[in-house]
């Protein structure tokens, strides 16, 4: 494994980047808010990745993106590259079904402790334990009759696939998000900020067993950790309430928090002066006024302040090391472009395929604010970093 220079995702996808809110960065394409009737949706509600409505919207984006350059060229097949068998595999199946396209999917995750293996499951979903197996996958796809030309749409997952490859570099993305939570909590709670309390809550509640409660939503998890750290509820009590079914969902939790904060404010408007409450409840109350209305409105990304800190902590990890830094250090500390995905995508692009990347990240975690943009900050897909991996260019050239 080695470095292959400095680049950005813009080299591969240009601005064909679609984030959680389903508003393409390429403004030639209308977003969900304007085009939901044309997509065949019932409303402008933002669907999640696993929902059929998400697949409908994605099909519309794919066909419209192809028409930007080749209006008379229909999409006839789909390739999908991701990193999780369930989320990305199902997203591929839904998209192929909604588009009526034959398709092939590669799910990658580096697992060097086992021999290299590429296995194909139902619906042409292939699991590879080396990112370099993308070359073998394309060989098999081509033998299966794929066109791999201008009629081919290629959807690539962004996080832990095109950047920060799962099994190799993904922890950097996770660390950036956690640091964003720490910065947010510190800013809101002031002297009452307790890193150990925040981290303990996050370590416990991030586990899959709590997903029915957190909905596996990072904004929800961040708010809950903040509430625990601020002293609104202690972690053992909350865990017990979840286990016995007393606290079943985040919506229930934040509704309960709203009541607790309102009652406490009536008794004493300044929480820091009320016996039994940590001073941090003042900060929790302030952010609660922003988050709670967005939750009630159905916004899947209600904790905007946290997500803006996540963007900063993530973008700081792009290109943050010298080009000659050791590979191990790069993979541990820097968000890297996945070279095998890069070479695969560029090979397909040269054959005329449509390339676009999709991410479940919200705008606030991916794009700079106006103030940061004025300082020179770029969206993540336009921010340069080292490309790291095993070159498969030779194998691709032989296809």
N, C-alpha and C positions, 0 to 999 in steps of 0.2 A: 504494500500500500504506500502511496506517495502523494505529494501535492501536484496539482496540474495547473498552476497559475491562479490568478485572481479573476473572478467573474461575478455575475449576478444572475438571478433568474430572468431578468429582462432579456438576456441574450437568447434564451430559449422561447419564452412566452410573449415577449414584448409586453403589452399591457392587458393581455387576455387573462386577467386575474379576477376571480370571482370569490368574494368573501362571504361571511355568514349572512349578511343582510341581502345577499343576492343583487348587489349593485356592482356591475363590472367596473373595474378601474378604467378600462377603455370606454370612454364616454360616447363612442359611436353606437354602443349597445345600450338601449334603455334598460333600466333595472326593474325589479319586481314591483316597486311602488307605482310605476307608470304602465307596465306591460302585463300585469297579472291577468286581465281579461284575455289578452292574446295567448297567454300561456295555458288557458283553459282552467284557471283557478277560480275559486269562489270568492276570494278576498285577497287583500294585500298582506295578510298575516304571513310572517316569515316562518316557513316550515323548517324543521330540523332535518338533518341529513338522512335519517332512517324513514322519513315519511314519504308516501307516494307523491305528495305535492312537490316535494323537493326534486324528485325525478322528472316530473312534468316541466318544472321551470328549467332544469338542466338541459333537457332535450331542446327546449326553445332557444336557450343560449347557444348550444352547440350548432344548431341549424342556422341561427342568425349570424354567428361568428364566421361560419363557412361562407355565408352569402356576402360578407363584407368584401372579400377578395375574389371569390368565384361564385357569383350569383346563380349561375346555371349548373352548378355542380352539387348534386344532392349527397348527403352523408349516407353511406351504405353499410358501414361497419364501425365498431367501437373497440378501442384498446383502452385499458384502465390500469394505472400503476399506483399502488398504495402500500400501506404497511400493516393494516390490521385485517385479519380474516373476517371478523364479524362486521365491523362498521364499513370498511371499504369494500369488502366482498359483497355485502348486501346493497351498498350504494351502486356498485357496478351492475348487479342483477336487476335492480329497479330501473336503472337508466337504460340498459339494453332492452328491457321489456317495454318500457314506455316509448322508446324510439322505434321499436320493432326491428332492431338491428342485431345481426350476429355479432358476437364479441368475444374478447379474450381478456383476462385479468391476471396481473402479476401482483402477488402480495409478498413483499420482501421484509426480512428481518435477519440481520447478521447474527449467526450462532456458530462461532468458530469452534465450540467444544464438540460439535458433531460433524461427521463427514458431509461434504457438500451434497445437497439433495434438492431436487425439483420435482414436486408431485402435483398432479392435476386432479382436482376434485370435480364435483358436479358443476355444470354450467360454465365449464372452461375457466374455472378459477384455479390458478397455479400458485403453489406456495414454495418459495425459495428461501433457503437459509444462508444464502450469500447474495449480495446485490449484484455481483458479477454474473450470476445466473440469468440476468436479463438477456444476455446474448443467446443462451440456450433456449430461453423462452421464445424469443423472436424467431429463432430457427424453427421451432415447433409450430409457431403460429403461421409462419410462411408456408410450411409444409401442409398445414391444415387448410390452406386455400385463401388466406387473408390477402387482400389487395395491397395493403400498405402503400397507398397512393393518395391522391387528392380527394378520394371518396372516404378516407379513413379519418375519424376523429379520435384524438388521443387525449384523454383526461388524466392528469397527473395530480395526485394529492400533494399539497405543499409541505406541511409540517411532518417531520420524521420520515419523509420520502425524498422530495426534491432537495430539501435542506434537513440537516440534523438527522441523518439516517438512523432508523430504529436498529437497536443492537450495536450501534457504533458511536453515535454522536447525539442521541436523543436526549440524554440527561441534561445537556446544556439548555435546551428549550424548557424543560421542566424546572431547572434551577432558576432560570430567568423569571418564570411565573411566580415561583415561591418568593424570590427576592422582591418582586413587584408587590406581593401581599405584605411582606415585612415593611417595605417603604411606606405603603399606604397606611398600615396600622400605626406605624411610628408617627406619621404626619398627623393622623387624626387623634391619637390618644395622648400624644405629648409625653409628659413625665410618667404617665400611667402605663405606657407601652411596656409590655413584658414579652420579650422574644420567646421565652420558653413556653409561655401559655399559648401564644399564637401557633408555634411550631407543633406543640403537643396536640392541639385541636386539629391542625392540618394533617398530621401524620395518622391520626386515628380516623378522621372522617373522609379522607380521600379514598379509603379502601372500597372495593366493589360491593361489599356487603351493605354499605350505606347508600348506594346509588338510588334505591327507591326513595330515600329521603332527600338526597341532594340533587337528584335527577342527573347526576354526573355533569353538573353545570358548574364551571369554575367561578362564575360570579356568585352563585348561591353559596358555594363552599367558602369563598372569601368573606362574605357577609357573616356567615355563621361563626367562622374563626374570629372575626372582629368582635362579635357579640360576646363570645366566650372570654376573649382577652379583656374586654371592657368590664367584665364582671356581671353582665346581665344574667348569666346562667353559668354554672360550673360544668366542666366537661363530663365528669362521672354522672351527674344528674341528667344531662341531655342524652348521654349514651343509654342510660337505663330507660328513659322515656321512649327512645326510639325502639329499643329491644322489646318493650312490652306493648308497643303499638299506641302509646299515648301521644307521641309526636310522629306523624306519618309522612309529612311532606314539608318542603321548604315554604310553600304558601301558608301552611298552617303555622309554621315557626315564625315567619315574619309578621303574620297577623297577630300572633301572641306577643311578639316583641313590640309591636305598635301599641298594644294595650298596656303593656308593662311600662313602656317609656312615657305614655300619656299619663298614667296614674302617678308615676313617680314625679313627673313634671308638675302636676297639680299640687302634690304635697310639698315639693321644693323645686322651684324652677332651675336652680343650679345644683346639679347632681353632686358636684365635688364637695358641696357643703352638707350633703345628706349622710348621716351615719349609715354604714352598711353598704354603701355604693362606692365603687372606685371612681376617681376623677375622670377616667376615660369615658364614662357614660355621656359626658357633654359632647365629646367627639362622635360617639356612636349616634346620638340624637341628631347631630348636624347632618351626617351622611345618610341617616335613615330617611330624612325628609326628601332626599334626592332619589334613593333607591326604591322606597316603597311604592310611590306612584307609578314608577316604571314597571314594577312587578305586576301591579294591578292592571296596567295597560297591556300586559302580555309581552313586554320587551324581553327577549331571551338574554339580553346583555345589560342588565340594569345597573351594575356597579361600575359606572364609567370611570371613576377616579382610579379604581384598581386596574382596569384595563389600560389606562393611559400610562400608569407606572410599569405595567407589563411590557408595553411597547418600548419604553426607554431601556428597561433592563435587558430586553432582547436585542435591540439594535446596537447596544453597547458591546454585544458579543459578536458582532459581524466585523471581520477584518481587524480584530483587536490585537493580534499577535504578528510578529515579524514573519515574512515569507519563509525564512529558514528555521522557524521554530520546530522543535521535534514533533513528529506526527502524533505521538501520544498526548502531548500537551495541547495540540490543536483540537484533538477530538474531545478532550476533557474540558476545555475552557472556551472554545470558539464555535459559533454556529458555522458549519461548513456546507458548501454545495456538494451534493452527492455525485461524484464523478461518473459513476456507472449510469445513473439516471440521466445526467447531462449528456453523455455520449449517445445513449439510446434515443433520447428526445431529438437531439440534433440530427442523428442519422435518419430518423423518421421525418423530420422537417425537410431535409434535403430531398426526400422522395415525394414531397408535396402534401404530406399529412397535415391536418389542422392540429395545433398544439394549444391547450389551455390548461391552467392550473386552478384548482379549487381548494379553499381552506375553510374550516369551520371557525377560524379566528374572526372576531368582530373587527370593525374598522379601527376602533380605539386601540387595539393591540397590534395593529398592522401598519397603520398610516400615522404620520406625524400630525399633531395639531397645527393650526395656522401659525401659531407663534414658533413652534419648533421648525416648521418648514421654512420660515423666514430666516432661521439660523443655519439652514443648509441640510437639515435632516431629510431623509428620503423614505418612501415606503420600503418595507422589507424587501420586496421583489426587485427594487432598484438599488439596493445597498450591496456593495461589493464585499466578497469574502473569498477565502481560499476554497478551491475545489479539491476534495480529497477522496481518494478511492483507488480501485484497481482498474487500469485502463482495459476496456474491452473493444477498443476501436479496431484492432486487427481482426477479431472474430466477426464484427459487424461488416467489415469490408469484404469478407468472404461470402456473405449472404447473397 
